[in-house]
Amino acid sequence: MCRAVDLQRAVLAKNEAAAQILRTELTARGTTVVNLLSSPGSGKTALLERELRLAGGRGVSAAALTADLATENDARRLARSGVPVKQVFTDGLCHLEADMVARHLHDWLPESTRLLFVENVGNLVCPAGYDLGESLRVVLASVTEGEDKPLKYPTAFGLAQLVIVTKTDMAEAAEFDETAFRANVEQVNPGVEVVLSSVRDGRGAGALLDRALATAEGNRVHTPVMARAGA
């Protein structure tokens, strides 16, 4: 048991070192990384496609790296936005790691890229422990997933710097209790911002882009209690 724990710590330590190098290199060239995490089916790809279209319309140079175990479906959808998009196949791995991101960015990411959105594998367990060199970590949850999602996945939500609730046009049908959800988020991550969004009716359009740009401009981002405790 101790050996397994030691190995896990070693793997995470190696990843953290790689993530810090990547963050430093990208920041030096003016690129800010946004790491998007969610369960499968949360609407992450649809929301990201909308935000990438808005970025293009506002003249913001953006790109997207999307990870999945199989298929290029998400990459094809995101490419409709007109920004550079690259698919990452994880070969069965349930998460991305910093060195994987670095390898896929090599000789691909345009020098002028201001925002790089990384759409992580649909999973709220494994990806939560891996820093990808991001400056903003965003966790998404749809109204159909239940108000207790933050309590079931405390690490994912506890390390988020922004939480986005998706598919709010379905909130009434799903009997989504926004007050309970916000309380549960606050329990695991006091003070983190929660944004409501719906790609279908346009609610929250541009919120993710605005927060990403603010981060790129050096505005202070939320520091989760869990992150401070682990520092």
C-alpha positions as CSV (number, residue, x, y, z in Angstrom):
1,M,0.0,0.0,0.0
2,C,2.8,2.4,0.9
3,R,4.6,1.6,-2.3
4,A,1.5,2.4,-4.3
5,V,1.1,5.7,-2.6
6,D,4.8,6.6,-3.1
7,L,4.5,5.8,-6.8
8,Q,1.4,8.0,-7.1
9,R,3.1,10.9,-5.4
10,A,6.1,10.5,-7.7
11,V,4.0,10.5,-10.8
12,L,2.1,13.6,-9.6
13,A,5.3,15.3,-8.7
14,K,6.8,14.7,-12.1
15,N,3.6,16.0,-13.7
16,E,3.7,19.1,-11.6
17,A,7.3,19.9,-12.6
18,A,6.4,19.4,-16.3
19,A,3.3,21.6,-15.9
20,Q,5.3,24.4,-14.3
21,I,7.8,24.4,-17.2
22,L,5.0,24.4,-19.7
23,R,3.1,27.2,-18.0
24,T,6.3,29.3,-17.8
25,E,7.1,28.8,-21.5
26,L,3.6,29.5,-22.7
27,T,3.2,32.6,-20.4
28,A,6.5,33.9,-21.8
29,R,5.1,33.8,-25.3
30,G,1.8,35.4,-24.3
31,T,-0.4,32.2,-24.3
32,T,-2.8,31.5,-21.4
33,V,-4.1,27.9,-20.9
34,V,-7.6,27.2,-19.8
35,N,-8.2,23.6,-18.6
36,L,-11.9,22.4,-19.0
37,L,-13.1,19.5,-16.9
38,S,-16.5,17.8,-16.8
39,S,-18.3,14.5,-16.9
40,P,-19.3,13.0,-20.3
41,G,-22.3,14.7,-21.7
42,S,-22.1,17.9,-19.8
43,G,-22.2,20.1,-22.9
44,K,-18.6,21.0,-22.6
45,T,-17.9,20.8,-26.4
46,A,-21.0,22.8,-27.3
47,L,-20.1,25.5,-24.9
48,L,-16.5,25.6,-26.0
49,E,-17.5,25.8,-29.7
50,R,-19.7,28.8,-28.9
51,E,-16.9,30.6,-26.9
52,L,-14.4,29.9,-29.7
53,R,-16.8,31.5,-32.3
54,L,-17.1,34.5,-30.0
55,A,-13.4,34.7,-29.7
56,G,-13.0,34.8,-33.5
57,G,-15.7,37.5,-33.8
58,R,-13.9,39.6,-31.2
59,G,-10.5,39.2,-32.9
60,V,-9.1,37.1,-30.0
61,S,-6.5,34.6,-31.2
62,A,-7.5,31.3,-29.7
63,A,-6.9,27.5,-30.2
64,A,-8.2,24.3,-28.8
65,L,-6.7,21.0,-27.8
66,T,-9.4,18.3,-27.3
67,A,-8.7,14.9,-25.7
68,D,-10.7,11.7,-26.0
69,L,-10.2,8.0,-25.8
70,A,-11.5,7.5,-29.4
71,T,-13.1,9.4,-32.3
72,E,-12.4,12.9,-33.7
73,N,-16.0,14.0,-33.2
74,D,-15.2,16.8,-30.7
75,A,-12.3,18.1,-32.8
76,R,-14.5,18.3,-35.9
77,R,-17.2,20.2,-34.0
78,L,-14.7,22.6,-32.5
79,A,-13.1,23.2,-35.9
80,R,-16.4,24.7,-37.1
81,S,-15.5,27.7,-35.0
82,G,-12.6,28.5,-37.4
83,V,-9.8,28.4,-34.8
84,P,-6.9,25.9,-34.9
85,V,-7.9,22.6,-33.3
86,K,-6.0,19.5,-32.5
87,Q,-7.3,16.1,-31.4
88,V,-5.4,14.1,-28.7
89,F,-6.0,10.4,-28.4
90,T,-5.1,9.2,-24.9
91,D,-4.8,5.5,-25.8
92,G,-7.2,4.5,-23.0
93,L,-5.8,6.9,-20.4
94,C,-8.6,8.6,-18.5
95,H,-6.9,12.0,-18.3
96,L,-4.3,14.3,-19.9
97,E,-0.9,14.9,-18.4
98,A,1.3,18.0,-18.8
99,D,4.0,16.2,-21.0
100,M,1.3,14.9,-23.3
101,V,0.0,18.5,-23.8
102,A,3.5,19.8,-24.4
103,R,4.2,17.1,-27.1
104,H,1.0,17.9,-29.0
105,L,1.7,21.7,-28.9
106,H,5.2,21.3,-30.3
107,D,5.4,22.6,-33.9
108,W,1.6,23.1,-33.9
109,L,0.4,26.0,-31.7
110,P,0.5,29.3,-33.7
111,E,2.9,31.8,-32.1
112,S,0.1,34.4,-31.9
113,T,-2.2,32.3,-29.8
114,R,-3.5,34.3,-26.8
115,L,-5.8,31.6,-25.4
116,L,-5.4,27.9,-25.5
117,F,-8.5,25.9,-24.3
118,V,-7.8,22.3,-23.4
119,E,-10.9,20.1,-23.4
120,N,-9.9,17.4,-21.0
121,V,-11.2,13.8,-21.1
122,G,-14.8,13.5,-19.9
123,N,-14.1,12.4,-16.4
124,L,-14.2,14.1,-13.0
125,V,-11.9,11.7,-11.2
126,C,-8.5,11.2,-12.9
127,P,-8.1,14.6,-14.5
128,A,-8.6,16.4,-11.2
129,G,-5.2,15.6,-9.9
130,Y,-3.2,16.7,-13.0
131,D,-2.0,20.2,-13.6
132,L,-1.7,20.8,-17.4
133,G,0.1,24.1,-17.1
134,E,-3.1,26.0,-17.0
135,S,-3.7,29.5,-15.5
136,L,-7.4,28.9,-15.2
137,R,-9.1,25.7,-14.3
138,V,-12.8,25.4,-15.1
139,V,-15.2,22.7,-14.0
140,L,-18.6,22.3,-15.8
141,A,-21.7,20.4,-14.6
142,S,-25.1,20.3,-16.4
143,V,-28.4,20.7,-14.6
144,T,-29.3,17.1,-15.4
145,E,-26.4,15.8,-13.3
146,G,-27.8,16.6,-9.9
147,E,-27.1,19.2,-7.2
148,D,-24.8,16.9,-5.2
149,K,-22.2,16.6,-8.0
150,P,-19.7,18.8,-6.1
151,L,-20.0,16.6,-3.0
152,K,-19.5,13.5,-5.0
153,Y,-16.4,14.9,-6.8
154,P,-14.9,17.1,-4.1
155,T,-11.4,17.2,-5.6
156,A,-12.5,18.3,-9.1
157,F,-14.8,21.0,-7.8
158,G,-12.6,21.8,-4.9
159,L,-9.7,22.8,-7.2
160,A,-11.8,24.7,-9.7
161,Q,-11.2,28.4,-10.2
162,L,-14.5,28.8,-12.0
163,V,-17.6,26.6,-12.1
164,I,-20.0,26.7,-15.0
165,V,-23.5,25.2,-14.9
166,T,-24.6,24.2,-18.4
167,K,-27.9,23.4,-20.0
168,T,-29.8,25.8,-17.8
169,D,-32.7,25.9,-20.3
170,M,-33.5,22.4,-19.0
171,A,-33.3,23.4,-15.3
172,E,-37.1,23.4,-14.7
173,A,-37.6,20.1,-16.4
174,A,-34.7,18.5,-14.5
175,E,-36.0,20.1,-11.2
176,F,-32.6,21.5,-10.7
177,D,-32.2,23.3,-7.3
178,E,-29.7,26.1,-8.0
179,T,-29.6,27.2,-4.4
180,A,-28.6,23.6,-3.3
181,F,-26.0,23.3,-6.0
182,R,-24.4,26.6,-5.1
183,A,-24.3,25.6,-1.4
184,N,-22.6,22.4,-2.3
185,V,-20.0,24.1,-4.4
186,E,-19.4,26.6,-1.5
187,Q,-18.9,23.7,0.9
188,V,-16.0,22.2,-1.1
189,N,-14.7,25.5,-2.6
190,P,-15.6,28.6,-0.7
191,G,-15.7,31.8,-2.8
192,V,-15.4,30.2,-6.2
193,E,-17.6,31.9,-8.9
194,V,-20.5,29.9,-10.4
195,V,-21.7,31.0,-13.8
196,L,-25.0,29.8,-15.4
197,S,-25.0,29.0,-19.1
198,S,-27.1,27.6,-21.9
199,V,-25.9,27.2,-25.4
200,R,-29.5,26.7,-26.6
201,D,-30.9,30.0,-25.4
202,G,-27.6,32.0,-25.2
203,R,-27.5,32.5,-21.5
204,G,-23.9,33.1,-20.2
205,A,-22.6,33.6,-23.7
206,G,-19.0,35.0,-23.5
207,A,-18.6,34.4,-19.8
208,L,-15.9,31.8,-20.2
209,L,-14.1,33.9,-22.8
210,D,-14.3,37.0,-20.6
211,R,-12.9,35.1,-17.6
212,A,-10.1,33.6,-19.7
213,L,-9.2,37.0,-21.1
214,A,-9.2,38.5,-17.6
215,T,-6.8,35.8,-16.6
216,A,-4.6,36.5,-19.6
217,E,-4.5,40.2,-18.7
218,G,-3.1,39.3,-15.2
219,N,-6.3,39.8,-13.2
220,R,-6.3,37.7,-10.0
221,V,-8.0,34.3,-10.2
222,H,-9.7,32.4,-7.4
223,T,-7.3,30.4,-5.2
224,P,-9.2,27.3,-3.8
225,V,-8.7,26.5,-0.2
226,M,-7.8,22.9,-1.3
227,A,-5.0,24.3,-3.5
228,R,-3.7,26.4,-0.6
229,A,-3.8,23.5,1.7
230,G,-1.7,21.4,-0.7
231,A,0.8,24.1,-1.4
